[in-house]
Amino acid sequence: MNPSSRPSRRALLVGLAAVPLAAGRAFAKPKTVLVFGDSLVAGLGLPTEQGFVPQMQAALDKAKAGVTLINGGVSGDTTTTALARLDWALGDNPDGVLVELGANDMLQAIPVATIAANLDAIMQKLAARKLPVFIAGMKANRGLGADYAAAFDALYPALATKYGATLYPFFLDGVALDPKLTQPDMLHPNAAGVAVIVKRMLPAFTAWLGKRG
């Protein structure tokens, strides 16, 4: 995420109402999963070993999941720039993809229709390759207005349903706006915040992998 373009901190990323996980297809004995997203998965502001991908990898190794994560996070990525680099990012031929995108678009108040079109194009490309997808969703800044927030929040469940993906409703669940779990920008998780994200996401992620650890 780009801190210079963020809305007010107190209005950021609220609305943590529970959303049921969308039923998605698991896949047999995956070996590699591309983590495709922005700075939240790239590990901006953290030592390499404390970022999301290394911490999730450590948790998967402990669970004996037998899966290797590929860090495909790029700080500052919007859905537009992510779509443009997707083919390159898939060059390692992963067995599945975790998609975490949309926060930077939302922070820049990019029209929801544009975000939806880009995310749909990404999902289409992944579906064409028959790649199972785990979507880590985002919640909109309520300061952008009720209509924008409702439309943005609805993107992720709709994509999961349309493409048979598994939905984890909110990547920053349990972390957003907590000064003890975020960096000074109040946007990016610190190492402790990443640990919370990994702990909360792990059951859904391992279920998606078909590896209940």
C-alpha positions as CSV (number, residue, x, y, z in Angstrom):
1,M,0.0,0.0,0.0
2,N,1.1,3.5,-0.6
3,P,0.8,5.5,2.7
4,S,0.9,8.9,0.8
5,S,-2.5,8.1,-0.8
6,R,-4.3,6.7,2.3
7,P,-7.5,8.2,3.8
8,S,-7.7,9.0,7.4
9,R,-6.4,6.3,9.7
10,R,-9.4,6.0,12.0
11,A,-11.7,5.4,9.0
12,L,-9.5,2.8,7.4
13,L,-10.4,-0.8,6.9
14,V,-13.3,-1.1,9.3
15,G,-16.4,-3.2,9.0
16,L,-15.3,-6.6,10.3
17,A,-18.7,-8.3,10.2
18,A,-18.2,-12.0,9.9
19,V,-18.6,-13.4,6.4
20,P,-18.9,-17.1,5.9
21,L,-16.0,-18.7,4.0
22,A,-17.0,-19.4,0.4
23,A,-16.8,-23.1,-0.5
24,G,-13.9,-23.6,-2.8
25,R,-12.3,-26.6,-4.5
26,A,-9.3,-28.1,-2.8
27,F,-6.6,-29.7,-4.9
28,A,-4.6,-32.9,-4.4
29,K,-1.0,-32.8,-3.2
30,P,0.0,-29.2,-4.2
31,K,3.7,-28.5,-4.2
32,T,3.9,-24.7,-4.9
33,V,1.5,-21.8,-4.3
34,L,2.1,-18.3,-5.7
35,V,1.2,-15.6,-3.2
36,F,0.2,-12.8,-5.6
37,G,-0.5,-9.4,-4.1
38,D,0.8,-6.1,-2.8
39,S,2.9,-4.9,0.1
40,L,0.8,-6.7,2.6
41,V,2.2,-10.0,1.4
42,A,5.5,-8.6,0.1
43,G,6.5,-7.8,3.6
44,L,7.0,-4.0,3.3
45,G,8.8,-2.5,6.3
46,L,9.8,-5.9,7.8
47,P,12.9,-8.0,7.9
48,T,12.6,-10.6,5.2
49,E,12.0,-13.5,7.7
50,Q,9.1,-11.6,9.4
51,G,7.0,-11.0,6.4
52,F,3.7,-12.8,5.6
53,V,5.2,-15.4,3.2
54,P,8.0,-16.5,5.5
55,Q,5.8,-16.7,8.5
56,M,3.1,-18.6,6.6
57,Q,5.7,-20.9,5.2
58,A,7.0,-21.7,8.7
59,A,3.5,-22.4,9.8
60,L,2.9,-24.7,6.9
61,D,6.2,-26.5,7.5
62,K,5.2,-27.1,11.1
63,A,1.9,-28.5,9.9
64,K,3.8,-30.8,7.5
65,A,1.8,-29.4,4.6
66,G,4.5,-30.1,2.1
67,V,3.9,-26.9,0.2
68,T,6.3,-24.2,-0.9
69,L,5.1,-20.6,-1.2
70,I,6.4,-18.3,-3.9
71,N,6.4,-14.6,-2.8
72,G,4.7,-12.8,-5.7
73,G,4.0,-9.6,-3.7
74,V,4.9,-6.2,-5.1
75,S,4.6,-3.1,-2.9
76,G,2.3,-0.5,-4.4
77,D,0.6,-2.9,-6.7
78,T,-2.9,-2.0,-7.8
79,T,-5.2,-4.5,-9.6
80,T,-4.2,-2.8,-12.9
81,T,-0.4,-3.3,-12.4
82,A,-1.0,-6.8,-11.0
83,L,-3.0,-7.8,-14.0
84,A,-0.2,-6.6,-16.3
85,R,2.4,-8.7,-14.5
86,L,0.4,-11.8,-13.9
87,D,1.7,-13.9,-16.8
88,W,5.2,-13.2,-15.7
89,A,4.4,-14.1,-12.1
90,L,3.0,-17.4,-13.2
91,G,6.3,-18.3,-14.9
92,D,7.2,-20.7,-12.1
93,N,4.1,-22.7,-12.9
94,P,2.5,-22.9,-9.4
95,D,-0.1,-25.5,-8.5
96,G,-2.3,-22.8,-6.9
97,V,-2.5,-19.1,-6.2
98,L,-3.3,-17.0,-3.2
99,V,-4.7,-13.6,-4.4
100,E,-4.4,-10.6,-2.2
101,L,-5.2,-7.4,-4.1
102,G,-7.4,-4.3,-4.0
103,A,-6.2,-2.3,-1.0
104,N,-4.2,0.2,-3.0
105,D,-7.0,0.7,-5.4
106,M,-9.4,1.4,-2.5
107,L,-6.9,3.7,-0.9
108,Q,-6.8,5.7,-4.1
109,A,-10.6,5.6,-4.4
110,I,-10.3,3.9,-7.8
111,P,-13.8,3.2,-9.1
112,V,-15.1,-0.2,-8.0
113,A,-16.1,-1.1,-11.5
114,T,-12.4,-0.8,-12.6
115,I,-11.3,-2.9,-9.6
116,A,-13.9,-5.5,-10.4
117,A,-13.0,-5.7,-14.0
118,N,-9.3,-6.1,-13.2
119,L,-9.9,-8.8,-10.6
120,D,-12.2,-10.6,-12.9
121,A,-9.6,-10.6,-15.6
122,I,-7.0,-12.0,-13.1
123,M,-9.4,-14.8,-12.1
124,Q,-10.2,-15.5,-15.7
125,K,-6.5,-16.0,-16.5
126,L,-6.1,-18.3,-13.5
127,A,-9.2,-20.3,-14.4
128,A,-7.9,-20.8,-17.9
129,R,-4.8,-22.4,-16.4
130,K,-7.1,-24.5,-14.1
131,L,-5.4,-23.1,-11.0
132,P,-7.3,-23.3,-7.7
133,V,-7.4,-19.9,-6.0
134,F,-7.5,-18.8,-2.4
135,I,-8.8,-15.2,-2.2
136,A,-7.7,-13.0,0.7
137,G,-10.2,-10.2,0.7
138,M,-10.1,-6.6,1.8
139,K,-12.6,-4.2,3.5
140,A,-13.2,-0.7,2.3
141,N,-12.5,2.6,4.1
142,R,-15.9,3.7,5.4
143,G,-14.8,7.3,4.8
144,L,-15.3,6.7,1.1
145,G,-19.0,6.5,1.6
146,A,-21.5,3.7,2.2
147,D,-22.1,3.0,-1.5
148,Y,-18.5,2.7,-2.3
149,A,-17.8,0.5,0.7
150,A,-20.7,-1.8,0.0
151,A,-19.8,-2.3,-3.6
152,F,-16.1,-2.8,-2.8
153,D,-16.8,-5.3,0.0
154,A,-19.0,-7.3,-2.3
155,L,-16.3,-7.8,-4.9
156,Y,-14.6,-10.6,-3.1
157,P,-17.5,-12.9,-2.2
158,A,-18.8,-12.4,-5.8
159,L,-15.5,-13.5,-7.3
160,A,-15.2,-16.5,-5.0
161,T,-18.7,-17.6,-6.0
162,K,-18.2,-17.0,-9.7
163,Y,-14.9,-18.9,-9.9
164,G,-15.3,-21.5,-7.3
165,A,-12.5,-20.1,-5.2
166,T,-12.0,-20.2,-1.4
167,L,-12.6,-16.8,0.3
168,Y,-10.9,-15.6,3.4
169,P,-13.0,-12.5,3.9
170,F,-10.4,-10.0,5.3
171,F,-6.7,-10.3,5.1
172,L,-6.2,-7.9,8.1
173,D,-8.8,-9.5,10.3
174,G,-7.8,-9.0,13.9
175,V,-5.0,-6.6,13.0
176,A,-6.4,-3.6,11.3
177,L,-6.0,-0.3,13.2
178,D,-4.5,-2.0,16.2
179,P,-1.4,0.1,17.1
180,K,0.2,-3.0,18.8
181,L,0.0,-5.0,15.6
182,T,0.7,-2.4,12.9
183,Q,3.6,-0.4,11.8
184,P,3.6,3.4,12.5
185,D,1.6,4.0,9.3
186,M,-1.3,2.1,10.8
187,L,-1.6,0.3,7.5
188,H,0.9,-2.5,7.4
189,P,1.2,-5.2,10.0
190,N,4.3,-5.5,12.1
191,A,5.9,-8.8,12.8
192,A,3.4,-9.6,15.6
193,G,0.5,-8.5,13.4
194,V,1.7,-10.9,10.6
195,A,1.8,-13.7,13.2
196,V,-1.9,-13.0,14.0
197,I,-2.8,-13.0,10.4
198,V,-1.1,-16.3,9.8
199,K,-2.6,-17.9,12.8
200,R,-6.1,-16.8,11.8
201,M,-5.7,-17.7,8.2
202,L,-3.9,-21.0,8.6
203,P,-7.0,-23.2,9.2
204,A,-8.8,-22.0,6.1
205,F,-5.6,-22.1,4.0
206,T,-4.7,-25.6,5.0
207,A,-8.3,-26.8,4.4
208,W,-8.0,-25.3,0.9
209,L,-4.8,-27.2,0.4
210,G,-6.5,-30.4,1.5
211,K,-3.9,-30.7,4.2
212,R,-5.4,-30.4,7.6
213,G,-2.5,-29.9,9.9
